[in-house]
Amino acid sequence: MPPQSEIKWDTSWMDRITAKHKVVFDSPQINDGDALYMASGYFDWVKDVFKTGDSDSSIVVVLRHAAVPMLYSDAMWAKYDLGAETKTNDPSTKKTAKRNVFYQKLGKDGKPATGDEASASIAALTSRGVIFLGCDMATRAFASRIAEKTKQQQSAVYDELRQNLVPNATLMPTGIFATLLAQEAGCSKM
């Protein structure tokens, strides 16, 4: 596993924080995806108050500590039983999640949900311009726990997790650092 000092960190997301209304939601816990609902709501609140569109809001969601698995792909959730690890149930099956239920909401028919039902998902929010950042330090901790349980090398699990993030997610050295960079780019912290 490479030391953090040897990783080339992508901070290009900071250049996308250009709207009049800027906010960062810092989420150390999954809490049933509360940060996603807050981000979705923020778009609506800005629209209601200022009568503008999504382009008037720059939103950053930082998923750190216990919330970082929200940024791992369905394949990682299935392979490493992250639903059990995070105590997350799949609303469509009412059983332990075998997929990343935060990335895309499914309807009762098992197909991707649409409209308000889907608005608080990572996929829907990304399409609206929300920037998703994760904590590399927490990813290292998850890799260590998974490696111990599965008798693998921690570096191999870490590399696999980093390569299997949901589309457009970016890891930063720590979630706190990501939050501070978002604030430097003009976001208010929530």
C-alpha positions as a printed Julia matrix, in Angstrom:
190×3 Matrix{Float64}:
   0.0     0.0     0.0
   1.59    3.3    -1.04
   2.19    5.92    1.63
  -0.23    8.81    1.26
   2.71   11.11    0.49
   3.32    9.17   -2.76
  -0.25    9.41   -4.06
  -1.11   12.07   -6.62
  -4.28   13.62   -5.2
  -6.9    15.04   -7.56
  -8.08   18.46   -6.4
  -9.61   19.49   -9.73
 -13.06   19.23   -8.08
 -12.3    22.51   -6.3
 -12.5    24.31   -9.67
 -16.14   23.19  -10.02
 -17.24   25.14   -6.92
 -18.37   28.22   -8.78
 -22.04   28.81   -7.96
 -23.37   31.6    -5.8
 -24.58   29.22   -3.07
 -21.88   26.83   -1.84
 -22.11   24.2     0.87
 -20.22   21.13    2.1
 -21.99   18.37    4.01
 -19.59   16.46    6.25
 -20.81   12.94    7.05
 -18.79   10.67    9.35
 -21.68    8.16    9.68
 -24.05    6.57    7.18
 -27.19    7.48    9.16
 -29.48    6.03    6.46
 -27.96    8.41    3.91
 -28.86   11.64    5.72
 -26.12   13.59    3.89
 -27.72   12.63    0.57
 -31.12   13.89    1.7
 -29.53   17.13    2.92
 -27.79   17.66   -0.44
 -31.0    16.96   -2.34
 -32.93   19.26   -0.04
 -30.38   22.06   -0.46
 -31.08   22.2    -4.19
 -34.81   22.51   -3.41
 -34.3    25.14   -0.71
 -32.19   27.35   -2.99
 -34.79   26.96   -5.76
 -37.67   27.79   -3.41
 -36.01   30.83   -1.83
 -34.2    32.33   -4.83
 -36.34   30.95   -7.69
 -33.25   29.61   -9.47
 -32.01   26.26  -10.77
 -29.4    23.68   -9.82
 -26.63   25.71  -11.44
 -26.99   28.28   -8.65
 -25.72   25.72   -6.09
 -22.33   24.1    -5.59
 -22.64   21.15   -3.22
 -19.87   18.94   -1.85
 -20.6    15.79    0.19
 -17.7    14.38    2.2
 -18.16   10.77    3.28
 -15.6     9.84    5.9
 -15.02    7.51    8.81
 -17.88    4.95    8.88
 -19.65    6.55    5.87
 -16.89    6.0     3.28
 -18.34    2.63    2.07
 -21.15    4.69    0.52
 -18.59    5.46   -2.2
 -17.7     1.82   -2.96
 -19.23    0.06   -5.97
 -21.94   -2.6    -5.87
 -19.23   -5.19   -6.58
 -17.38   -4.27   -3.37
 -20.6    -4.31   -1.34
 -21.37   -7.81   -2.62
 -17.84   -9.21   -2.41
 -17.05   -7.93    1.09
 -20.55   -8.04    2.62
 -20.45   -4.33    3.38
 -24.16   -4.36    4.2
 -23.42   -6.53    7.23
 -20.26   -4.54    8.03
 -22.18   -1.24    8.02
 -25.49   -2.64    9.31
 -27.25   -1.44    6.15
 -30.44   -3.02    4.85
 -31.65   -2.87    1.26
 -35.03   -1.09    1.3
 -36.16   -3.08   -1.75
 -35.5    -6.49   -0.15
 -35.64   -5.59    3.57
 -32.52   -7.76    4.01
 -28.84   -6.97    4.52
 -27.67   -4.91    1.55
 -25.68   -6.82   -1.06
 -25.29   -3.7    -3.21
 -24.59   -0.03   -2.58
 -28.13    1.14   -1.84
 -26.9     4.74   -1.61
 -25.61    4.87   -5.17
 -28.89    4.15   -6.93
 -32.37    3.72   -5.46
 -34.49    0.88   -6.78
 -38.25    0.82   -6.96
 -40.45   -2.0    -5.7
 -40.08   -3.66   -9.11
 -36.29   -3.79   -8.72
 -35.74   -1.26  -11.5
 -34.03    2.11  -10.98
 -36.33    4.52   -9.18
 -37.2     7.86  -10.73
 -38.44   11.25   -9.54
 -38.48   12.18   -5.87
 -37.85    8.58   -4.84
 -34.44    8.61   -6.56
 -33.4    12.21   -5.83
 -31.37   11.39   -2.71
 -29.03    8.92   -4.38
 -25.39    9.42   -5.28
 -26.11    8.77   -8.97
 -28.95   11.33   -9.11
 -27.02   13.93   -7.12
 -23.88   13.48   -9.23
 -25.95   14.12  -12.35
 -27.04   17.4   -10.73
 -23.42   18.44  -10.11
 -22.82   17.33   -6.52
 -19.18   16.55   -5.78
 -18.57   13.38   -3.73
 -15.36   13.05   -1.73
 -14.21   10.2     0.48
 -11.63    9.65    3.15
  -8.54    7.68    2.11
  -7.58    7.1     5.75
 -10.96    5.46    6.4
 -10.55    3.41    3.21
  -7.23    2.16    4.55
  -8.96    1.18    7.82
 -11.73   -0.66    5.96
  -9.11   -2.4     3.81
  -7.31   -3.54    6.96
 -10.47   -5.0     8.51
 -11.51   -6.68    5.26
  -8.0    -8.09    4.69
  -7.94   -9.56    8.17
 -11.37  -11.2     7.72
 -10.63  -12.52    4.22
  -6.96  -13.44    4.77
  -5.74  -11.11    2.01
  -2.98   -8.55    1.83
  -4.2    -5.17    3.05
  -2.54   -3.44    0.09
  -4.46   -5.62   -2.38
  -7.8    -4.86   -0.73
  -6.94   -1.17   -0.51
  -6.06   -1.03   -4.23
  -9.27   -2.87   -5.08
 -11.42   -0.47   -3.05
  -9.73    2.58   -4.62
 -10.3     1.15   -8.1
 -13.95    0.37   -7.35
 -15.35    3.7    -6.27
 -18.71    4.79   -7.64
 -18.39    6.98  -10.77
 -17.04   10.48  -10.17
 -16.09    9.89   -6.51
 -12.71   11.17   -5.38
 -10.67   10.14   -2.36
  -8.71   12.72   -0.43
  -6.09   12.01    2.29
  -8.7    12.48    5.03
 -12.32   13.53    5.12
 -11.51   16.44    7.42
  -8.92   17.68    4.9
 -11.49   17.35    2.09
 -13.98   19.38    4.13
 -11.38   22.07    4.79
 -10.48   22.28    1.09
 -14.18   22.67    0.23
 -14.36   25.5     2.75
 -11.25   27.1     1.22
 -13.1    26.95   -2.12
 -15.94   28.95   -0.57
 -18.33   26.33    0.85
 -20.09   26.8     4.16
 -19.93   23.69    6.34
 -23.08   21.92    7.41
